[in-house]
Amino acid sequence: MDWEKVKRIFIYLLIWLNIGLFAANHFNGHDYKITNERESAIYKVLEKNGVGLYTEIIKEAPPMRELAISVNALEIDDFREIFFKGENPKITLEFDKTILASNTKSLIVQDNSITYLNPNGNGKIENFGKETAMAAAEDFLELLNIDGRSSLKLESAIPDNGAYVFEYMESFRGYKIFSSLKKITVSENGVTMASASYYTAQEFTGEKREIYSCDEILLTFLEEIRKSSPHDSVYIEKIELGYDFKNAKDIDDGSRLRLVPCYRIFVAGSPDAYTINAYTNELKEE
């Protein structure tokens, strides 16, 4: 199927469908809102192609600026004091990372991110369950929040082979920063693994640019999902708009990096999201 042709036809239909409402929407300052007709149309297109939409779409897509963030410098001594207090871990320097390791646990520091591994856990949890596991994760989160400035909120709590994986994300002025994530795995033996990246949001920068609307983004998602799973039923559980890197090889702008608006789409049965650049309507390169 020629997906580009399908997308063009769909957009043309939406334009004609809404042409009578354009003037009124423009007068009321609602140019960047998805109309009920467009919302209904995208539901129908997805349904006909085996994709169920079990969440609200994002109905507004106003122009957005880029977000400037700084990379936090990580001090090895700080982490040694936090995670290996009273121990004398072996320190190994590799090409782009530093590894601290004791007999029971290890910590990998790479660029501005860390990975903590403790297979036996950091302490058995009485009456283990979601609530007690979350309490242990919150305590450990305080250790990860080394500068004390992060505004982290719980993003998800996922059962995983008898353990729970808790994900925490930062936000800036109401927008989530998808690239600033902290993840903690807790079993009945305590925290067994954690990872964290360290950035500081600075300010919105550059001119406001128009972004693609959610229905247009969903057409790109539909094209991608049908390439990888042409015959499977797919169920969209969550859609969100925030900030992320353009791709894995973004250019450093002096001491700062720039994030762009992105949509994330989550489907049932997978913890990973489809991340689509809101400026270009292209799937993010990993």
N, C-alpha and C positions, 0 to 999 in steps of 0.2 A: 504494500500500500504506500502511495506517495503521501507521506505525512505532511510535507510542506504544503501540498495542495489542499489537504484536508484542513489544515490550520488556516490557510488563506480564506477558504470558503466559509469556515466557521466565523471568522472575524467579519467578513463581508455581511453575513447574515445578521450578526449582532448589530452592525452599524445601521443596516436598514431597519431592523427591529426597533432600534432606539432613536431613530432620527427625529421622530415626533416629540421626544422628550428632551432632546439635546438643548434646545434654547432655554427651557425652563430650568434644567439642571445648571446650565451655565450662569443664568441670572442669579440663582440661589447659591452659587459657589460650590456646587456639588459635582464638578467635572470629574473628580477622581473617585467617584463611588460607583460600585457595580449595581446596576438596576436589578429589580426582581426578575425581569425577563432574561437578562444575561445569566443570572444565578440559576434560573430554571433550565436554561439551555445547556450550561456546563454539566449540571446533574444528569441530564438526558444523554449527553454525549458520553460521559463516563459510564453510565449504566449500560448503554448499548455496546460498550467495549469491555464489559466484564469488570468494571472498577466500581466498588461501592464507596460512597462518601458518607462516613459516620461522624462527621464533625462539622462545625460551622466554617464556611469559607471567610476569608478576610475581605470585607466589602469595601474598604477604603485603601487607596494607594496614592497618597499625596507625594509630591517630589521630596526626595531625601538627600541629605549630604553624606559625605564619607565621615568616618569616625577615626580620629587620630588616637593611637594608643602608644604607650612607651613599654619597652621591654625591661622587666625588673632584673637587676643583677642578683645572682644567687651566690651566697657565701657558703662554702663547704663547711666551715667551722660551725656556722649556725645549725646546719642540719646534723652535724655530728653530735652537737650538744643536745639537740632535741630528740633524736632517734637512737643514739648510742650512749646515753648518759651512763657513766661509770664503766664503759667498755672501751676497748682499744681496737677499733675496726681496722682491717687492712684496707689501704687505699690504693686503687689501681687506676692509672691514667691511660685511657685509650684515645683513639683519634679525635673524637668529638664529644667524649663523655668521661665522667669520673665515677668510679664505682667504689662505694664503701661497703664492706662486708664483714660480718662477725660469724660466729658458729651457727646462729639461728636466723639471721635476717640480712637483707642487703638493701642498698639505696643507690639508684642510678640517677645521676644528675647530668642532664644533657641540654645545652643551651639554656633556655629559661623554663625547663620542665623537669619534673622528678617522677620516678617510679619507685615505690616502696614495696618490698616483697618479704613476707613473713609467713611461710607455709604453715607453721604450727600455731599461728595466732599470737596476739599480744596479751592474752588473758581470758580464761574461760568465762562465759556469760551465763549466769544463773537464769533459769526460766526463759531460755532462748526463744525468741519470737520476733516478729517485725518491730514491735515497740522497743524491746530491749536492744535489738540490733541497731535501731535508729539512734537510741541514746548513746551507744558505743561509737557510732559513726560521728555524731555531733561532737563528742569529746575529742575524737581524733581530728576532726575538722579544725578545731582550735589550734592544734599543732601545725597543720598545713597553712593556716592563715598567719604566716610569719611576720607580715608587716602590720597586721591588725587593722588594715584599712579596707579589706574586701567586704563587699555587700553581697554575700552569697545567700542564695535561696535554694531550697530543695526542689530539684527538677523532676526526679523520678526515683522510685524504689522498686527494684525488679528482683523477684525470686530467681535464684540461680543455683541449682544443684544443692539444695539444703542450706544455701547462704542467701544473703541479700546484697544487691549492688545499689548503692545510693549515689546519685549524681547531683552535684550542686553547681549552679551557674551564676555568674555575675551579670548585672544589668547596668545600664547607663541611661538615665532620664527616660525610663520606661521601656527601653529596648534591651533585649537579651544580647549578651556577647557570647556567641556560640563557641568561639575559640578559647574562651576563658572558663575552663571546666575543671572541676575536681571530682574524682570518682573514688569511692571507698567500698571495698568488699568486706563483709562481716559474716563470719560463721559462728558456730557455737563456741569456738575457741578464741573469738575476738577478731580483730582486724587482721586479715591475711594479705591484703593487697590494697594499694592506694596509688593514685596518679594525680598530678596537678600541673597546671601551666600558670605562669605568673606574668600578667600584663596589668597595666594601669590605664584606664580610659582617661583621656585628656580633654578632648573637645571635638565638637563637630567641625569639619573643615571643608573648604571648597564651596563651589556653588551648588545650590539645590538642583538635582537632576530628576527627570521623570523616571518612574519605575514601572515595570510591567504589573498589570493587575493580576489578582489571584487566579482568575479563570484562564488567562493566557499562560500563566505558570503551570496550571494543571494540564494544559494541552501538551506542554513540553514533557511533563512527568509521564503523561499517557504514552507519548511516543517512546520514551526511554523504557518504561516498564514493559511495553509490548515487544521491544527488542530482546530484552532479557528473559521475559516470561510470556511468550506469545499466547498461551492458552490457559494460564492459571487465573483463577479469580483473585482479585486484589481488593483489600479493604483499607481505606485511608482512615486513620484514627486521629491524627492531629496535624494541623498546619499552623506555622508560626512565622512571624516576620521579625528579623533581628539583624545582627551584624556578624560578618565572618570575613576571613581572608578570601581574596579572589581565587587563589589556588595555593598549592603547597609551596610555591616558589615566589612568593611576593617580594617586591623590591623594598629594601629598607630605605626610608626617606629620612636620611640623617640618623637621629637617635629615636625616630618614631616610625611606626608602621601605620598604614591606613587600611581600615576595614570598610567593606562595602555592604549595602543592604542585601540581605539574602532571605529567601524563603526556605523553610525546612518542612519536609513532608514525611510523616511517619506512617508505616503500614503495619497491619497486624502480623505478628509472628517474627518481627525483626526489630532489634534495638537500634539499628542504624537508620539514619535519616537520608533522604535525598535532598541535597542542598543545591539550590538554584539561584544564580546571581540575578537580583531583581533589576539591575540596570540592563543586562544583556539577554535575560531569559535563557541562559545557558547553564547546563549542569556543571557544578564546581569540579575542577580537576583535583584529584587527590595525589 
